[in-house]
């Protein structure tokens, strides 16, 4: 039996639940694969918890789920547009409470993901550092954010840019009373670079 696709504005929990069911995984199997507790996965799937970036990444990797699938990218495209294009009015998004992601990358499976992160005042990537093989970079479009990479931190202001190896522990936080917006880029890295 196939689980129906959630609508394009479905909460992230419905997307994870659908994909877990499609893969025939129990909550316990996903918990073991991801390192995320059964209780937390259940709360996420029922949209009772806003997961951190670390938890989302762990679940996504355990499900072998491309980043764009989190966005439930089923928006209509313009008939005359080539596949490499995403129109501004056609951007899917995820609302994680204090963090919002807006996908800029066109549909399909790409090795490069581009999005805009909006980090609410006092918002962050979570209490636990992120780390997985990829390269990340970005540009602060508005506001101010503190970026932590491999034990170092830097306050970035509008116009500041960055690039780092995301296999190093990293995270970010907005300590201000104004939202910050970041153009965020994730590039897949060949696994042999990290062997």
C-alpha positions in Angstrom: 0.0 0.0 0.0 1.4 3.4 -1.0 1.1 6.3 1.4 -0.4 9.3 -0.4 1.8 12.3 -1.0 1.3 15.1 1.4 0.2 18.4 -0.1 3.0 20.8 -1.1 2.5 22.9 2.1 2.6 19.7 4.3 4.5 20.0 7.6 7.9 18.3 7.6 6.7 15.5 9.8 4.2 14.3 7.2 7.1 14.1 4.7 9.3 12.0 7.0 6.4 9.7 7.9 5.5 9.2 4.2 9.1 8.4 3.3 9.6 6.0 6.3 6.4 4.1 5.3 7.5 3.9 1.7 10.8 2.4 2.8 9.0 0.0 5.0 10.9 1.1 8.1 9.5 1.0 11.7 10.0 3.8 14.1 12.5 1.6 15.9 14.5 0.9 12.8 14.7 4.5 11.9 15.7 5.4 15.4 18.5 2.8 15.3 19.7 4.0 11.9 19.6 7.7 12.7 20.6 7.8 16.4 17.4 9.8 17.1 15.0 8.4 19.8 11.7 6.8 18.9 9.9 9.3 21.0 11.5 12.3 19.1 10.8 10.7 15.7 7.2 10.1 16.7 6.8 13.8 17.9 8.4 15.0 14.6 6.1 12.9 12.5 3.0 14.2 14.4 4.4 17.8 14.1 4.6 18.1 17.9 8.3 19.0 17.9 10.4 21.3 15.8 13.6 19.3 15.1 17.0 20.8 15.2 19.2 20.8 12.1 21.2 17.9 13.5 18.1 15.8 14.0 16.8 16.6 10.5 20.1 15.7 9.0 20.4 12.5 10.9 16.8 11.4 9.8 17.4 12.5 6.2 20.6 10.6 6.0 19.1 7.5 7.6 16.3 7.5 5.0 18.7 8.3 2.2 16.5 11.3 1.5 17.7 14.1 -0.9 17.5 17.6 0.7 14.9 18.8 -1.9 12.5 16.0 -0.8 12.2 17.7 2.6 10.6 20.6 0.8 7.8 18.5 -0.7 8.6 20.1 -4.0 5.4 19.4 -5.9 4.8 23.0 -7.0 3.8 23.5 -10.6 6.5 24.7 -12.9 5.9 27.0 -15.8 5.5 25.1 -19.1 8.1 27.1 -21.0 10.8 27.1 -18.3 13.8 24.9 -18.6 14.5 22.3 -15.8 17.4 24.3 -14.5 15.2 27.3 -13.5 13.2 28.0 -10.3 11.0 31.0 -10.4 10.8 33.2 -7.2 7.0 32.6 -6.8 7.6 28.8 -7.1 10.0 28.3 -4.1 9.1 25.5 -1.6 9.8 26.2 2.0 10.1 24.5 5.4 9.1 26.2 8.6 10.9 24.7 11.6 9.8 27.4 14.1 12.8 29.6 14.7 14.4 28.5 11.4 12.8 28.7 8.0 14.3 27.3 4.8 13.4 28.4 1.3 14.7 26.2 -1.5 16.2 28.1 -4.5 17.6 25.1 -6.3 15.5 23.9 -9.3 13.7 20.5 -9.1 15.6 17.3 -9.5 18.5 15.6 -7.7 21.5 18.0 -7.6 24.9 17.9 -5.9 24.5 21.5 -5.1 21.7 22.9 -2.9 21.0 26.6 -2.6 18.5 28.0 -0.1 17.7 31.1 2.0 17.7 30.5 5.8 15.8 32.9 7.9 16.9 32.6 11.5 14.5 34.2 14.1 15.9 36.2 17.0 17.5 33.7 19.5 17.2 31.0 16.8 20.0 28.5 16.1 20.9 25.3 14.4 20.4 23.4 17.7 22.3 22.5 20.8 24.4 19.8 19.2 27.0 20.6 16.5 26.4 19.4 12.9 28.9 17.4 11.0 28.7 15.4 7.7 30.7 15.3 4.5 29.9 18.3 2.3 31.1 21.8 1.7 29.0 24.7 2.9 29.1 28.4 2.1 27.0 31.4 2.2 26.4 35.1 2.3 24.6 37.1 5.1 21.8 39.0 3.3 20.3 40.7 6.4 21.0 40.9 10.1 23.8 39.3 12.1 24.6 35.7 12.9 27.3 33.9 14.8 28.9 30.9 12.9 30.8 28.2 14.8 33.2 25.9 12.9 35.6 23.5 14.5 35.8 25.3 17.8 36.1 28.8 16.3 33.4 31.4 16.1 32.8 34.5 14.1 30.1 37.1 14.0 29.0 37.7 10.5 27.1 40.9 9.4 25.2 41.8 6.2 27.5 41.3 3.2 29.9 38.9 5.0 30.5 35.5 3.3 31.9 32.1 4.4 32.9 28.7 3.1 33.9 25.6 5.3 34.2 21.9 5.2 31.0 20.7 6.9 32.6 17.4 8.1 34.0 19.7 10.8 31.6 20.3 13.7 29.6 23.5 13.1 26.5 25.4 13.9 25.0 28.9 14.0 23.0 31.2 16.3 21.2 34.5 16.0 21.8 36.4 19.3 19.9 39.5 18.1 16.4 40.9 18.3 16.1 41.0 14.5 15.8 38.0 12.1 18.8 37.1 10.0 18.7 35.9 6.4 21.5 33.9 4.9 22.0 32.7 1.3 23.1 29.1 2.2 24.9 26.7 -0.2 25.6 23.0 0.3 27.8 21.2 -2.1 28.1 17.4 -2.0 31.7 16.2 -1.5 33.2 13.1 -3.0 33.4 10.6 -0.1 37.0 9.6 -1.0 38.1 13.1 0.1 37.1 12.2 3.6 38.7 8.7 3.8 
